[in-house]
Amino acid sequence: MSLTRRELLPVLLQNPRNLQPDVRFIPPDLKVPELSEGPPRPGFRVRLGGNVYHVLYLPEDWQPGSTYPLLVEYPGNAYGEGGRGMPEESNLGYGISGGRGFLWLCLPFVDPHLNQNASNWWGDAQATVDYCLRTVLSVCDEFGGDRSRVLLCGFSRGAIACNYIGLRNDSICRLWRAFICHSHYDGVRRWPHRDSDRDSALQRLRRLERRPQFISHEGSIEETRKYLESTKVAGDFTFHPLPYRNHTDAWILRPVFLRDTLRQWVRGVLA
């Protein structure tokens, strides 16, 4: 995928010889709302829960009694530049929706022993699954989420979680209409956590049952494409490279071609 002229100009102005451009040179046109206190209300992003918590955004056009598709998102690991691996650091759902027409729920990975959100990897996978099931169904019941139009998305650790958590057992896998995985994918490589091997990942992948997945990665998507071909699992996979070097989900807040492509894909799977 090549850069559009609109994307390429600021890149060339900043670094004319860079063959892997930096997406940060493209000014954002969206800003995720600051975290707020108080009950959920249209246009606000609020933290809900105690030591273990999630973040919920009701769209600007939210109306009681109406129904909305629900974007459920998992964050990446804690990493440099201030990232703590917490739900409030997520960006994909807001960039996909532009703040309208979707409920956006950012979930934690649960560490029940420390009674807190896990900043790296899963905490306890079963506790994370249980929290997800309770919270998704509660949000649908209380705020008009359409249970037939729930999408799971994530960046980095969150992208791996789309299968590692989202397809972990027969109960949770039934929640999802489709999946959006940006930067990494369950089973492509071994990670320093339990059952990251390919045999375990394959068991999870077989629960997908042809539901659509949008799979992207900075630079190249070929490693994931080859892995999925090797599994022989028939799926509805859409692959798109992000033609920038950055390991980030903040590209979704910028007017890049991949955002338009992803939004069109989401409209298609929800139609």
N, C-alpha and C positions, 0 to 999 in steps of 0.2 A: 504494500500500500504506500503510495507516495503522498507527500504533503501537498495540501492545496496551496494556491498562491497566497491566500490570506494567512496561512500558518507559516509559510516559508519566509516571508519578508522579515519579520522580527528576528527570526533565527539567524538569517544571513547578516543582519545589521549587528548582531551581538557577537557572532563567532563564524565568520565566513568560511573557515576551513573545517568546521566540525562535521564529520560524516554521521554522527549520532547526535542529533540536536537535543537541546534541553527544553523541555516543555514549559519551564518556568519563565522563559522569555516571552511566552504568549500571555497577555494580560487576561485574568479571569473576568468573566461576565456574570458569574454567580458567586454569592457569598452565603455559606451555611449560617443560618441564624444562631446567635449566641444561646448558650444553655440558660434556661429560665427556671424560676421557682414557680410553685403554684400548680393548679390542676391543668390538664391538657386543654388547649383552646386553639382555634384556627390561627395558623401562621407562627406558632411558638413551638420550640423544642424544649421538652421538659424531662428532667430526671425523675424516675419513679422507682421505688423500692428502698431498701435500707443499705446495709453494707454491700450486699449483692444487689445490683441495680441495672436497669435498662433505660433507654432513652426513646421517647415517643414524639413524633412530629405529626400534627394534624395539618393538612394542607390549608392554604389561604382560603380556598373555596369550600371548606368543610361545612356541611349542614347536618344537624341531627335528623335521623330518620333516613338519610341517604346511604348508599353503599359505595365502597371504593376498593380498588385493588390495593393490596398490601405488599410493600417492599420490606423484606426482613433482611437485615444486614449484620454480618460479623466483621469485626475489625482485624487488622494485622497484629503481629507481635509488637511489643515495646521495642523501639529502636532509636537511633540517633535523632538529633534535631528536636528533642523534646517529646517524641512519641512515647506514650505510656501504655499503648495496647488496650485502651478503654473504648467503650461503645461511642462516646461522644466525639471521638476522632474520625469517625466514618464520614465518607463523602459521596459514595456511589448513589445512594438512594435519592439524595437531594439533586444531584446532577442529572439523573435520569428523569425525574419529575419536574424539575424547575420550580419545585415548591407548590405545585398544584395538581389536583386530580388523584393523588396517591396518599395513603397512609404510609409512614416510614418508621419502622421499628428497628432500633439498633440494640442487639442483644449481647450479653456477656458470656464468657466462658467461666464456669462456676467452680471455685475452689471451696468445697464445703468444710474442709478441715480448718482453713483460716477464716471462713465466713466472709469471703470477699471475691471480687472479680479477679480472675487470673490474667496477669499481664502478658504471660508467654505461654503458648500452647494451650492445653485444654482444661487445666484444673482437673476435674473429674468428668470424664466424657458422659457418663450416665446422668450425673447431676445436671450437666449442661443440656442434655436432651430433655430431661424432665422440666427444666426451667423454660426451655423453648416451647414445649407443648402447652404448658399452662398459660404462658404469656401470649402466644399467638392466638389461642382460642379466646382468651379474655379480651384482647384488643378487638378481635372480630365482633364479639358479642356487645362490647360497650361502645365502640366507636364506628361501627358500620363496615368493618372489613369483610370483604367478600371471600368466603372460605374457598371458593372455586377459582380465585384469582390471586393466589399468594405466590410471590416470587422470592427465592432465596438468592442473595448475592453476597460477595465478599472480596476483599483485597488481601493478597499475600496469605497469611495464616487463615484469614477469612475465606479466601478462595479455596484453599484445601478443605476448610470446614464445610463447604457446600456438599461434598460427598462424605467427609469423615464424620461430621455430625448429622448433616441433613439426610444421609442415606444409611444411618447407623443401624436402624432396625425398622421393622415393618410398620410400626406406629408413626414414627416421625416422617418417614419417607412419603406417606400419603398426603402430607400437608401441601406439597409443592406443585405448582403448575409448571414452573420452569426455573432455570438456574443461570446466574451470571457469575463467572469466575474470572477475576482479573489478577494475573501475575502469580503463577504456581497452580498446581493441580494435584489432587490426591493420587499417589501411586507412581508419579513420574520419577521421584527419587526418595531415598531413605532420609528420614528426619530423626532428631534425637527425642523420639517419644514412642510409646508403645504402639504396636500394630501399624507401623507406617510401611511395612513391607508390601510388595506387589500382590501377593496372594490375598492378604487381608483387604487391600484396596479393591481387588477384583470382586470379592464378595459384596462389598458395598456398591460398586459400580453396577452390578447385575440387578440391583433394586431400582435402577433408573428407569428401565422399561420405556425407552424411546422418548421420554419427555425432553423437551428442547434444552440445550445448554449453549450459552454464548461464552466462548472461551477466548480470552485475549491475554497478551503478555507484551511487556516492553521489548522492543527490538525484534524478536522472532517468536513465533508460536510453534515452530517445527518440532521441538522436543516433545511437546504435549501431543501434537498430532500423531507423531510416530508411535508414542506410547499407546494411544487409544487404538490405533490400527493394529498394534500387536496383541491387544486383548481379545480381538475378534468379537467384541460386544457391539451389536448393531445399535446405533444411537442417532439422535437428531442433533448433531454437533455443528456449530457454526464457529469458525476460527477466524480471528482477526489479530494481526500484529498491531501494536501501538508504535509508530515510527519515531520514538523518543527513547533516550537512555534511562530515564528516571524510574526508579522503583517507588511509585507513589500512586495513590488514587485521586490526587488533586487535578489530574488532567480532565476529569469529568466536569470540573467547574470552569472549563475554558472552551471557547468555540472551535474545537478541533473536529476533524472529519469523523473520527471514531465515535464521538458522542452522538452525532446525527445518525450514524449507522446503528448504534445500540438502541437509541430511542425508536427508530423504525422497527427494529427487531422486536422490542417489547410490545409495541402496538400490534404487531402481527401475532405474537403468541397469546395475547389477551383477547384478540378479536373473536 
